[in-house]
């Protein structure tokens, strides 16, 4: 850094004086003059001496494994809802409860998860959640055992699902905290991306149908539940015996060495930050509507004449191309540090693709166009998840990362439940011309057919309009100072000033 920028850097400290403690540094010049400057009081660890530990990759892998296993347990029945309904002797709508219970429990348990992470740290929280997740998976396996009466198979499976769902908020609140405590500033977004990638969505859609294929349903269900319990059990063993501490022996960055706000004072402060409320509402709206659309995608597509298998292709593309988007944008953000700008670009790409996708659904036989739009929506929307989690940390620093990220996830799940019910309430009877082209039910002849799906056009118009409004509000009104980045920049300037002072002769 050149000395020409020194006065500008000193002004930066003064602008941030209300947020950080300061100390005064005095320096003797060669002409005998004595000058002083105020700089943020960063703990006495030289920026150049920050050390990285190889075990950070083990911690990242562990969090990713737990999140993936939890998502697989969550969505294990969704691709095989009809077969699962036959095994448990219930209707398919009851099988939907296995997925819905995760969204419902994530609301109260989300606050518990952030409190656990901020109070007891990553290690204890992860070990506790991993055991709860594994126990839930084992209970689900028990529901298919011969000694369980057929009357109780569904309640036992649901009990296991409820237990496993209580652990999930810990795993989805971990990524930002892990990246901040274990990774250097130029790798944080990439680490958050890896830990928050929804790999469980992809594996559930690929594995569940194949485990049921050419197998008797009860045997296939038992095999499915056992297979999905294995990653959870492996993760529990690794967390219990392999994770030694919540943080490395020495911090990897200036931000990591700062003490986080305790949970309750941090919660009070975070709710007074206006910029964070925009993140909470607008990003939560995007997450909620995205979840609702994915949940209802099969009904939306088949009522417009597209085959059921096509919805699976679109869902797989959203996740697969979404991984490419997450990697691309995370690497760009780690290099440029343009948190606000990169996040807004990713959101515009993803949301505009979803809106166009919904608008042209009524046009028949345009599968290639819909595939491109589904891919672009995943590329932008999934990429925005780690970006917004990091942006939330920058906006609320030094409030604990689990609090800022966890509340956004909770907001997304609350809104997702509401939007799912609203979109279902907006369904209308299929018009006569769509009855002939729909692919949901075979041999349907009349709109009075009780098994006939309903038209989702109004529902998609509602979701598209709300998504557009949320993105416009976010782009126009969201402005924030990247507090964590400014603190680390100030710390770097502090080190350079110290080096200059040591090289300057003292009279």
DRENSEDREN-871296 format. One record per residue (C-alpha): residue number from 0; residue in one letter; x, y, z. Coordinates in nm, 4 decimals. Last residue first. Layout:
<sites>
n, res, xx, yy, zz
NUM, A, X, Y, Z $
...
</sites>
This chain:
<sites>
n, res, xx, yy, zz
506, X, 1.5815, 1.1080, 1.6769 $
505, X, 1.4082, 0.7833, 1.5735 $
504, X, 1.5006, 0.6430, 1.2329 $
503, X, 1.1967, 0.5113, 1.0370 $
502, X, 1.2018, 0.1357, 0.9606 $
501, X, 1.0105, 0.0421, 1.2760 $
500, X, 0.7477, 0.3129, 1.2081 $
499, X, 0.6973, 0.1885, 0.8537 $
498, X, 0.6420, -0.1665, 0.9830 $
497, X, 0.3913, -0.0461, 1.2436 $
496, X, 0.2038, 0.1554, 0.9821 $
495, X, 0.1865, -0.1542, 0.7626 $
494, X, 0.0466, -0.3615, 1.0487 $
493, X, -0.2249, -0.1033, 1.1234 $
492, X, -0.3144, -0.0840, 0.7553 $
491, X, -0.3777, -0.4595, 0.7607 $
490, X, -0.5975, -0.4226, 1.0706 $
489, X, -0.7922, -0.1453, 0.8986 $
488, X, -0.8583, -0.3723, 0.6035 $
487, X, -0.9713, -0.6446, 0.8430 $
486, X, -1.2119, -0.4047, 1.0150 $
485, X, -1.3410, -0.2786, 0.6827 $
484, X, -1.4038, -0.6343, 0.5634 $
483, X, -1.5987, -0.7187, 0.8775 $
482, X, -1.8069, -0.4030, 0.8535 $
481, X, -1.9067, -0.4350, 0.4885 $
480, X, -2.1110, -0.1172, 0.4929 $
479, X, -2.4665, -0.1655, 0.3739 $
478, X, -2.7154, -0.0632, 0.1108 $
477, X, -3.0350, -0.2483, 0.0233 $
476, X, -3.2983, -0.0114, -0.1164 $
475, X, -3.2983, -0.0505, -0.4930 $
474, X, -3.1704, -0.4066, -0.5363 $
473, X, -3.3654, -0.5492, -0.2419 $
472, X, -3.6914, -0.3760, -0.3333 $
471, X, -3.6597, -0.4909, -0.6955 $
470, X, -3.5801, -0.8483, -0.5873 $
469, X, -3.8766, -0.8721, -0.3499 $
468, X, -4.1203, -0.7220, -0.6027 $
467, X, -4.0112, -0.9627, -0.8779 $
466, X, -4.0434, -1.2614, -0.6450 $
465, X, -4.3924, -1.1490, -0.5406 $
464, X, -4.5055, -1.1133, -0.9005 $
463, X, -4.3662, -1.4522, -1.0001 $
462, X, -4.5178, -1.6290, -0.6981 $
461, X, -4.8634, -1.4807, -0.7585 $
460, X, -4.8556, -1.5478, -1.1331 $
459, X, -4.7462, -1.9059, -1.0584 $
458, X, -5.0437, -1.9538, -0.8267 $
457, X, -5.2849, -1.8006, -1.0782 $
456, X, -5.1660, -2.0482, -1.3420 $
455, X, -5.1734, -2.3522, -1.1098 $
454, X, -5.4714, -2.5277, -1.2714 $
453, X, -5.6009, -2.8175, -1.0671 $
452, X, -5.5204, -3.1854, -1.0689 $
451, X, -5.7927, -3.4389, -1.1624 $
450, X, -5.8551, -3.7015, -0.8954 $
449, X, -6.2007, -3.5654, -0.8153 $
448, X, -6.3138, -3.5729, -1.1791 $
447, X, -6.5533, -3.2803, -1.2139 $
446, X, -6.3310, -3.1179, -1.4775 $
445, X, -6.4278, -3.4074, -1.7021 $
444, X, -6.2676, -3.6811, -1.9126 $
443, X, -5.9564, -3.7958, -1.7274 $
442, X, -5.8124, -4.1136, -1.8815 $
441, X, -5.4721, -4.0844, -1.7123 $
440, X, -5.4009, -3.8368, -1.4356 $
439, X, -5.1076, -3.5926, -1.4124 $
438, X, -5.0384, -3.5663, -1.7866 $
437, X, -5.2609, -3.2727, -1.8791 $
436, X, -5.3347, -3.2283, -2.2512 $
435, X, -5.7038, -3.3214, -2.2731 $
434, X, -5.7935, -3.1614, -1.9412 $
433, X, -5.6108, -2.8459, -2.0486 $
432, X, -5.8677, -2.7585, -2.3160 $
431, X, -6.1504, -2.8023, -2.0676 $
430, X, -6.0153, -2.5529, -1.8166 $
429, X, -5.8546, -2.7046, -1.5064 $
428, X, -6.0244, -2.6087, -1.1825 $
427, X, -5.8421, -2.3314, -0.9933 $
426, X, -5.5451, -2.3306, -0.7555 $
425, X, -5.5029, -2.0152, -0.5462 $
424, X, -5.5338, -2.2028, -0.2149 $
423, X, -5.2410, -2.4253, -0.3121 $
422, X, -5.0281, -2.1179, -0.3830 $
421, X, -5.1279, -1.9668, -0.0487 $
420, X, -5.0481, -2.2885, 0.1419 $
419, X, -4.7034, -2.3137, -0.0142 $
418, X, -4.6445, -1.9410, 0.0309 $
417, X, -4.7074, -1.9602, 0.4072 $
416, X, -4.4801, -2.2617, 0.4574 $
415, X, -4.2036, -2.0998, 0.2508 $
414, X, -4.2406, -1.7695, 0.4388 $
413, X, -4.1654, -1.9392, 0.7683 $
412, X, -3.8878, -2.1446, 0.6071 $
411, X, -3.7202, -1.8406, 0.4529 $
410, X, -3.7417, -1.6430, 0.7783 $
409, X, -3.5816, -1.9331, 0.9669 $
408, X, -3.2993, -1.9454, 0.7108 $
407, X, -3.2468, -1.5691, 0.7451 $
406, X, -3.2473, -1.5999, 1.1245 $
405, X, -2.9794, -1.8686, 1.1120 $
404, X, -2.7368, -1.6643, 0.9033 $
403, X, -2.7218, -1.3586, 1.1319 $
402, X, -2.7354, -1.5651, 1.4520 $
401, X, -2.4881, -1.8315, 1.3407 $
400, X, -2.2396, -1.5612, 1.2395 $
399, X, -2.2216, -1.4000, 1.5842 $
398, X, -2.2675, -1.0211, 1.5894 $
397, X, -1.9405, -0.8405, 1.5086 $
396, X, -2.0453, -0.7864, 1.2265 $
395, X, -2.4107, -0.7430, 1.1192 $
394, X, -2.3814, -0.6392, 0.7541 $
393, X, -2.0680, -0.8421, 0.6776 $
392, X, -2.2232, -1.1516, 0.8352 $
391, X, -2.5444, -1.1008, 0.6363 $
390, X, -2.3413, -1.0612, 0.3160 $
389, X, -2.1733, -1.3957, 0.3884 $
388, X, -2.5108, -1.5672, 0.4240 $
387, X, -2.6348, -1.3770, 0.1180 $
386, X, -2.3494, -1.5077, -0.0970 $
385, X, -2.3837, -1.8626, 0.0359 $
384, X, -2.7515, -1.8678, -0.0771 $
383, X, -2.7170, -1.6484, -0.3903 $
382, X, -2.5490, -1.9287, -0.5841 $
381, X, -2.8580, -2.1460, -0.5363 $
380, X, -3.0770, -1.8752, -0.6904 $
379, X, -2.8498, -1.7807, -0.9815 $
378, X, -2.7349, -2.1079, -1.1385 $
377, X, -3.0525, -2.2829, -1.0227 $
376, X, -3.2662, -2.0319, -1.2121 $
375, X, -3.0342, -2.0572, -1.5129 $
374, X, -3.0756, -2.4356, -1.5277 $
373, X, -3.4539, -2.4129, -1.5003 $
372, X, -3.4522, -2.1511, -1.7788 $
371, X, -3.2423, -2.3708, -2.0088 $
370, X, -3.4612, -2.6746, -1.9388 $
369, X, -3.7749, -2.4683, -1.9989 $
368, X, -3.6457, -2.3645, -2.3415 $
367, X, -3.5598, -2.7245, -2.4342 $
366, X, -3.9034, -2.8473, -2.3136 $
365, X, -4.1012, -2.6070, -2.5332 $
364, X, -4.3780, -2.8495, -2.6319 $
363, X, -4.6821, -2.6515, -2.5210 $
362, X, -4.6929, -2.2817, -2.4252 $
361, X, -4.8753, -2.2447, -2.0925 $
360, X, -4.5454, -2.2708, -1.9061 $
359, X, -4.4261, -1.9451, -2.0651 $
358, X, -4.4818, -1.7146, -1.7651 $
357, X, -4.3544, -1.9569, -1.5007 $
356, X, -4.0161, -2.0054, -1.6687 $
355, X, -3.9926, -1.6284, -1.7356 $
354, X, -4.0361, -1.5639, -1.3614 $
353, X, -3.7907, -1.8380, -1.2631 $
352, X, -3.5255, -1.7033, -1.5025 $
351, X, -3.5712, -1.3465, -1.3720 $
350, X, -3.5256, -1.4773, -1.0174 $
349, X, -3.2016, -1.6629, -1.0832 $
348, X, -3.0192, -1.4058, -1.2974 $
347, X, -3.1344, -1.1101, -1.0837 $
346, X, -3.0372, -1.2889, -0.7627 $
345, X, -2.6857, -1.3665, -0.8875 $
344, X, -2.6307, -1.0039, -0.9921 $
343, X, -2.7573, -0.8740, -0.6561 $
342, X, -2.5220, -1.1012, -0.4636 $
341, X, -2.2239, -0.9967, -0.6759 $
340, X, -2.2939, -0.6247, -0.6161 $
339, X, -2.3455, -0.6461, -0.2405 $
338, X, -2.0479, -0.8633, -0.1599 $
337, X, -1.7923, -0.7047, -0.3928 $
336, X, -1.4978, -0.8806, -0.2212 $
335, X, -1.3347, -0.9139, -0.5675 $
334, X, -1.1395, -1.2399, -0.5291 $
333, X, -1.3557, -1.4226, -0.2719 $
332, X, -1.6644, -1.2931, -0.4519 $
331, X, -1.5537, -1.4313, -0.7879 $
330, X, -1.4735, -1.7693, -0.6319 $
329, X, -1.8133, -1.7823, -0.4624 $
328, X, -1.9930, -1.6735, -0.7805 $
327, X, -1.8457, -1.9534, -0.9891 $
326, X, -1.8647, -2.2308, -0.7277 $
325, X, -2.2270, -2.1547, -0.6403 $
324, X, -2.3229, -2.1209, -1.0060 $
323, X, -2.1689, -2.4556, -1.0964 $
322, X, -2.3483, -2.6159, -0.8019 $
321, X, -2.6749, -2.4570, -0.9183 $
320, X, -2.6230, -2.6275, -1.2550 $
319, X, -2.6613, -2.9602, -1.0775 $
318, X, -2.9310, -2.8537, -0.8294 $
317, X, -3.1612, -2.6782, -1.0780 $
316, X, -3.0807, -2.9416, -1.3395 $
315, X, -3.1950, -3.2219, -1.1087 $
314, X, -3.5242, -3.0425, -1.0421 $
313, X, -3.5831, -2.9832, -1.4130 $
312, X, -3.5174, -3.3488, -1.4941 $
311, X, -3.7483, -3.4605, -1.2153 $
310, X, -4.0206, -3.2286, -1.3451 $
309, X, -3.9744, -3.3837, -1.6904 $
308, X, -4.0449, -3.7300, -1.5506 $
307, X, -4.4007, -3.6195, -1.4735 $
306, X, -4.4693, -3.5436, -1.8383 $
305, X, -4.5489, -3.1854, -1.9452 $
304, X, -4.9110, -3.1077, -2.0295 $
303, X, -4.9692, -2.7878, -1.8351 $
302, X, -5.1219, -2.9700, -1.5365 $
301, X, -4.8105, -3.1908, -1.5391 $
300, X, -4.5783, -2.8930, -1.4980 $
299, X, -4.7389, -2.7123, -1.2037 $
298, X, -4.8202, -3.0328, -1.0164 $
297, X, -4.4610, -3.1576, -1.0507 $
296, X, -4.3206, -2.8190, -0.9481 $
295, X, -4.5236, -2.7907, -0.6268 $
294, X, -4.2359, -2.8551, -0.3842 $
293, X, -3.9843, -2.6771, -0.6093 $
292, X, -4.2162, -2.3743, -0.6316 $
291, X, -4.2667, -2.3639, -0.2535 $
290, X, -3.8932, -2.3934, -0.1844 $
289, X, -3.8145, -2.1112, -0.4296 $
288, X, -4.0934, -1.9015, -0.2795 $
287, X, -3.9520, -1.9393, 0.0706 $
286, X, -3.5894, -1.8779, -0.0274 $
285, X, -3.6801, -1.5662, -0.2264 $
284, X, -3.9070, -1.4317, 0.0475 $
283, X, -3.6389, -1.4937, 0.3103 $
282, X, -3.3969, -1.3000, 0.0904 $
281, X, -3.6414, -1.0087, 0.0793 $
280, X, -3.7604, -1.0182, 0.4414 $
279, X, -3.4464, -1.1013, 0.6404 $
278, X, -3.2111, -0.9276, 0.4014 $
277, X, -3.4231, -0.6125, 0.4129 $
276, X, -3.4361, -0.6418, 0.7918 $
275, X, -3.0558, -0.6659, 0.7937 $
274, X, -3.0267, -0.3255, 0.6280 $
273, X, -3.2343, -0.1712, 0.9066 $
272, X, -3.0089, -0.2969, 1.1889 $
271, X, -3.2113, -0.2807, 1.5123 $
270, X, -3.3022, -0.6506, 1.4987 $
269, X, -2.9331, -0.7376, 1.4978 $
268, X, -2.8745, -0.5553, 1.8243 $
267, X, -3.1352, -0.7459, 2.0232 $
266, X, -3.0196, -1.0801, 1.8829 $
265, X, -2.6581, -0.9941, 1.9601 $
264, X, -2.7440, -0.9140, 2.3225 $
263, X, -2.9211, -1.2539, 2.3431 $
262, X, -2.6580, -1.4632, 2.1641 $
261, X, -2.3337, -1.3252, 2.3058 $
260, X, -2.1510, -1.0938, 2.0623 $
259, X, -1.8541, -1.2608, 1.8994 $
258, X, -1.4997, -1.2023, 2.0296 $
257, X, -1.2581, -1.1003, 1.7570 $
256, X, -0.9870, -1.3445, 1.6557 $
255, X, -1.1820, -1.4710, 1.3542 $
254, X, -1.2182, -1.1228, 1.2078 $
253, X, -0.8417, -1.0668, 1.2070 $
252, X, -0.7923, -1.3888, 1.0132 $
251, X, -0.6951, -1.7562, 1.0477 $
250, X, -0.7243, -1.7581, 1.4285 $
249, X, -0.4847, -1.9628, 1.6446 $
248, X, -0.5471, -2.3028, 1.8041 $
247, X, -0.8345, -2.3655, 1.5580 $
246, X, -1.1959, -2.3174, 1.6692 $
245, X, -1.4734, -2.5499, 1.7854 $
244, X, -1.2316, -2.8101, 1.9165 $
243, X, -1.1281, -3.1751, 1.8916 $
242, X, -1.3492, -3.3058, 1.6121 $
241, X, -1.2565, -3.6666, 1.5372 $
240, X, -1.4177, -3.8801, 1.8077 $
239, X, -1.7704, -3.7424, 1.8344 $
238, X, -1.7841, -3.5656, 1.4976 $
237, X, -1.6415, -3.8601, 1.3031 $
236, X, -1.8695, -4.1112, 1.4769 $
235, X, -2.1755, -3.8915, 1.4200 $
234, X, -2.0851, -3.8336, 1.0545 $
233, X, -2.0635, -4.2082, 0.9949 $
232, X, -2.4048, -4.2563, 1.1586 $
231, X, -2.5670, -3.9816, 0.9474 $
230, X, -2.4072, -4.1177, 0.6305 $
229, X, -2.5427, -4.4697, 0.7156 $
228, X, -2.8996, -4.3683, 0.8016 $
227, X, -2.9930, -4.3019, 0.4381 $
226, X, -2.8896, -4.6542, 0.3351 $
225, X, -3.0922, -4.8093, 0.6191 $
224, X, -3.4044, -4.6091, 0.5316 $
223, X, -3.3819, -4.7013, 0.1629 $
222, X, -3.3216, -5.0701, 0.2341 $
221, X, -3.6274, -5.0846, 0.4596 $
220, X, -3.8385, -4.9044, 0.1991 $
219, X, -3.7225, -5.1398, -0.0766 $
218, X, -3.7970, -5.4458, 0.1370 $
217, X, -4.1450, -5.3126, 0.2124 $
216, X, -4.2055, -5.2227, -0.1504 $
215, X, -4.0900, -5.5446, -0.3124 $
214, X, -3.8016, -5.4525, -0.5352 $
213, X, -3.7689, -5.3928, -0.9108 $
212, X, -3.6983, -5.0244, -0.8515 $
211, X, -3.7471, -4.9091, -0.4941 $
210, X, -3.3785, -4.8468, -0.4291 $
209, X, -3.3490, -4.6790, -0.7684 $
208, X, -3.6332, -4.4332, -0.7012 $
207, X, -3.4768, -4.3260, -0.3682 $
206, X, -3.1179, -4.2839, -0.4909 $
205, X, -3.1294, -4.0119, -0.7573 $
204, X, -3.3915, -3.7797, -0.6101 $
203, X, -3.2510, -3.8195, -0.2592 $
202, X, -2.8955, -3.7663, -0.3840 $
201, X, -2.9814, -3.4340, -0.5513 $
200, X, -3.1686, -3.2848, -0.2580 $
199, X, -2.8981, -3.4107, -0.0200 $
198, X, -2.6361, -3.2180, -0.2161 $
197, X, -2.7899, -2.8860, -0.1097 $
196, X, -2.4582, -2.6944, -0.1027 $
195, X, -2.4364, -2.5018, 0.2271 $
194, X, -2.1026, -2.6373, 0.3511 $
193, X, -1.9311, -2.6044, 0.0125 $
192, X, -2.0648, -2.2516, -0.0461 $
191, X, -1.9644, -2.1324, 0.3011 $
190, X, -1.6113, -2.2605, 0.2368 $
189, X, -1.5982, -2.0778, -0.0982 $
188, X, -1.7227, -1.7592, 0.0665 $
187, X, -1.4538, -1.7802, 0.3344 $
186, X, -1.1528, -1.8527, 0.1136 $
185, X, -0.9972, -1.5034, 0.0741 $
184, X, -1.0709, -1.4125, 0.4377 $
183, X, -0.8838, -1.7095, 0.5757 $
182, X, -1.0801, -2.0155, 0.6926 $
181, X, -1.1516, -2.1734, 1.0334 $
180, X, -1.3588, -1.9314, 1.2422 $
179, X, -1.5325, -1.7344, 0.9650 $
178, X, -1.5917, -2.0336, 0.7346 $
177, X, -1.7247, -2.2459, 1.0207 $
176, X, -1.9580, -1.9703, 1.1429 $
175, X, -2.0920, -1.9032, 0.7951 $
174, X, -2.1584, -2.2737, 0.7306 $
173, X, -2.3096, -2.3758, 1.0673 $
172, X, -2.6721, -2.2513, 1.0558 $
171, X, -2.7798, -2.5193, 0.8061 $
170, X, -2.6409, -2.8002, 1.0225 $
169, X, -2.7903, -2.6730, 1.3485 $
168, X, -3.1318, -2.6246, 1.1848 $
167, X, -3.1399, -2.9981, 1.0843 $
166, X, -3.1210, -3.1482, 1.4330 $
165, X, -3.4887, -3.1189, 1.5292 $
164, X, -3.5877, -3.2690, 1.1934 $
163, X, -3.4217, -3.5987, 1.2890 $
162, X, -3.6498, -3.6363, 1.5928 $
161, X, -3.9609, -3.5458, 1.3914 $
160, X, -3.8683, -3.7922, 1.1161 $
159, X, -3.8175, -4.0681, 1.3707 $
158, X, -4.1611, -4.0006, 1.5178 $
157, X, -4.3076, -4.0015, 1.1649 $
156, X, -4.1620, -4.3470, 1.1018 $
155, X, -4.3062, -4.4740, 1.4319 $
154, X, -4.6470, -4.3195, 1.3549 $
153, X, -4.6461, -4.4807, 1.0046 $
152, X, -4.5466, -4.8285, 1.1230 $
151, X, -4.7888, -4.8329, 1.4163 $
150, X, -5.0904, -5.0108, 1.2730 $
149, X, -4.8663, -5.2409, 1.0707 $
148, X, -4.7392, -5.3784, 1.3997 $
147, X, -4.3681, -5.3385, 1.4645 $
146, X, -4.1937, -5.6715, 1.5294 $
145, X, -4.1342, -5.7231, 1.1567 $
144, X, -3.9130, -5.4156, 1.1210 $
143, X, -4.0137, -5.1360, 0.8816 $
142, X, -4.0781, -4.8699, 1.1484 $
141, X, -3.7455, -4.9585, 1.3139 $
140, X, -3.5605, -4.7974, 1.0224 $
139, X, -3.7322, -4.4653, 1.0977 $
138, X, -3.6204, -4.4897, 1.4603 $
137, X, -3.2630, -4.5402, 1.3387 $
136, X, -3.2784, -4.2220, 1.1276 $
135, X, -3.4069, -4.0175, 1.4209 $
134, X, -3.1272, -4.1530, 1.6400 $
133, X, -2.8761, -4.0486, 1.3725 $
132, X, -3.0081, -3.6921, 1.3528 $
131, X, -3.0150, -3.6548, 1.7318 $
130, X, -2.6586, -3.7864, 1.7551 $
129, X, -2.5417, -3.5472, 1.4830 $
128, X, -2.7164, -3.2519, 1.6493 $
127, X, -2.5369, -3.3111, 1.9803 $
126, X, -2.1962, -3.3566, 1.8149 $
125, X, -2.2444, -3.0507, 1.5947 $
124, X, -2.3498, -2.8278, 1.8829 $
123, X, -2.0601, -2.9484, 2.0992 $
122, X, -1.8040, -2.8805, 1.8259 $
121, X, -1.9410, -2.5575, 1.6744 $
120, X, -1.9565, -2.3476, 1.9898 $
119, X, -2.1443, -2.3733, 2.3178 $
118, X, -2.3162, -2.0332, 2.3344 $
117, X, -2.3241, -1.9057, 1.9740 $
116, X, -2.3813, -2.2504, 1.8213 $
115, X, -2.6413, -2.3534, 2.0802 $
114, X, -2.8270, -2.0210, 2.0591 $
113, X, -2.8328, -2.0393, 1.6784 $
112, X, -2.9725, -2.3934, 1.6950 $
111, X, -3.2388, -2.3065, 1.9528 $
110, X, -3.3594, -2.0174, 1.7366 $
109, X, -3.3790, -2.2481, 1.4353 $
108, X, -3.5520, -2.5104, 1.6476 $
107, X, -3.8614, -2.2913, 1.6767 $
106, X, -3.8848, -2.2296, 1.2983 $
105, X, -3.7063, -2.5411, 1.1699 $
104, X, -3.9823, -2.7523, 1.3219 $
103, X, -4.2368, -2.6403, 1.0613 $
102, X, -4.0064, -2.6672, 0.7618 $
101, X, -3.8884, -3.0146, 0.8625 $
100, X, -4.2443, -3.1291, 0.9367 $
99, X, -4.3449, -3.0408, 0.5805 $
98, X, -4.1207, -3.3047, 0.4260 $
97, X, -4.2508, -3.6059, 0.6201 $
96, X, -4.5972, -3.4481, 0.6144 $
95, X, -4.6036, -3.4995, 0.2366 $
94, X, -4.6451, -3.8723, 0.3075 $
93, X, -4.9884, -3.7925, 0.4522 $
92, X, -5.0871, -3.6375, 0.1183 $
91, X, -4.9915, -3.9668, -0.0501 $
90, X, -5.2672, -4.1582, 0.1364 $
89, X, -5.1762, -4.4007, 0.4135 $
88, X, -5.1045, -4.7744, 0.4285 $
87, X, -4.7395, -4.7289, 0.5359 $
86, X, -4.5965, -4.9328, 0.2506 $
85, X, -4.8574, -4.8100, 0.0011 $
84, X, -4.7991, -4.4458, 0.0907 $
83, X, -4.4251, -4.4990, 0.0514 $
82, X, -4.4809, -4.6335, -0.3011 $
81, X, -4.6863, -4.3278, -0.3980 $
80, X, -4.4434, -4.0802, -0.2357 $
79, X, -4.1357, -4.2244, -0.4056 $
78, X, -3.9488, -3.9053, -0.5071 $
77, X, -4.0590, -3.7251, -0.1849 $
76, X, -3.9860, -4.0104, 0.0583 $
75, X, -3.6144, -3.9474, 0.1224 $
74, X, -3.6523, -3.5694, 0.1324 $
73, X, -3.5720, -3.4991, 0.4985 $
72, X, -3.3461, -3.8012, 0.5477 $
71, X, -3.1429, -3.6990, 0.2418 $
70, X, -3.1332, -3.3364, 0.3607 $
69, X, -2.9990, -3.4474, 0.7002 $
68, X, -2.7309, -3.6617, 0.5343 $
67, X, -2.6208, -3.3673, 0.3186 $
66, X, -2.6039, -3.1239, 0.6112 $
65, X, -2.4075, -3.3758, 0.8187 $
64, X, -2.1606, -3.4496, 0.5397 $
63, X, -2.1100, -3.0777, 0.4671 $
62, X, -2.0405, -3.0037, 0.8342 $
61, X, -1.7885, -3.2898, 0.8491 $
60, X, -1.6181, -3.1932, 0.5234 $
59, X, -1.5722, -2.8375, 0.6513 $
58, X, -1.4280, -2.9632, 0.9817 $
57, X, -1.1939, -3.1999, 0.7960 $
56, X, -1.0872, -2.9188, 0.5637 $
55, X, -1.0088, -2.6996, 0.8651 $
54, X, -0.7849, -2.9830, 0.9900 $
53, X, -0.5140, -2.8602, 0.7540 $
52, X, -0.4483, -2.5628, 0.9804 $
51, X, -0.3922, -2.2062, 0.8661 $
50, X, -0.1761, -1.9608, 1.0570 $
49, X, -0.2133, -1.5862, 1.0882 $
48, X, 0.1369, -1.4447, 1.1353 $
47, X, 0.1160, -1.1763, 0.8641 $
46, X, -0.1857, -1.0216, 1.0352 $
45, X, 0.0130, -0.9929, 1.3570 $
44, X, -0.1859, -1.1144, 1.6546 $
43, X, -0.2212, -0.8631, 1.9370 $
42, X, -0.5968, -0.8271, 1.9291 $
41, X, -0.7289, -0.5527, 1.7016 $
40, X, -0.7836, -0.2129, 1.8645 $
39, X, -0.8911, -0.0086, 1.5638 $
38, X, -0.6486, 0.2698, 1.4751 $
37, X, -0.6010, 0.6260, 1.6019 $
36, X, -0.3008, 0.8222, 1.4750 $
35, X, -0.0218, 1.0159, 1.6381 $
34, X, 0.2538, 1.2382, 1.5116 $
33, X, 0.5833, 1.3565, 1.6642 $
32, X, 0.8093, 1.5818, 1.4549 $
31, X, 1.1850, 1.5457, 1.4841 $
30, X, 1.2528, 1.5731, 1.1117 $
29, X, 1.3137, 1.1976, 1.0855 $
28, X, 0.9643, 1.1272, 1.2146 $
27, X, 0.8625, 0.9891, 1.5529 $
26, X, 0.5385, 0.7863, 1.5600 $
25, X, 0.2510, 0.7660, 1.8062 $
24, X, -0.0217, 0.5022, 1.7920 $
23, X, -0.3589, 0.5625, 1.9590 $
22, X, -0.6074, 0.2885, 2.0341 $
21, X, -0.9595, 0.2369, 1.9106 $
20, X, -1.2597, 0.0229, 1.9976 $
19, X, -1.4948, -0.0646, 1.7157 $
18, X, -1.8459, 0.0225, 1.5971 $
17, X, -1.8807, 0.3922, 1.6792 $
16, X, -1.5344, 0.4643, 1.5456 $
15, X, -1.6134, 0.3319, 1.1972 $
14, X, -1.5941, 0.6696, 1.0236 $
13, X, -1.2804, 0.7519, 1.2210 $
12, X, -1.1028, 0.4390, 1.1064 $
11, X, -1.1843, 0.5165, 0.7433 $
10, X, -1.0416, 0.8671, 0.7821 $
9, X, -0.7080, 0.7078, 0.8687 $
8, X, -0.7222, 0.5038, 0.5515 $
7, X, -0.7744, 0.8146, 0.3420 $
6, X, -0.4802, 0.9877, 0.5119 $
5, X, -0.2531, 0.6911, 0.4350 $
4, X, -0.3457, 0.6546, 0.0654 $
3, X, -0.0374, 0.8397, -0.0545 $
2, X, 0.1787, 0.6190, 0.1689 $
1, X, 0.1402, 0.3408, -0.0874 $
0, X, 0.0000, 0.0000, 0.0000 $
</sites>
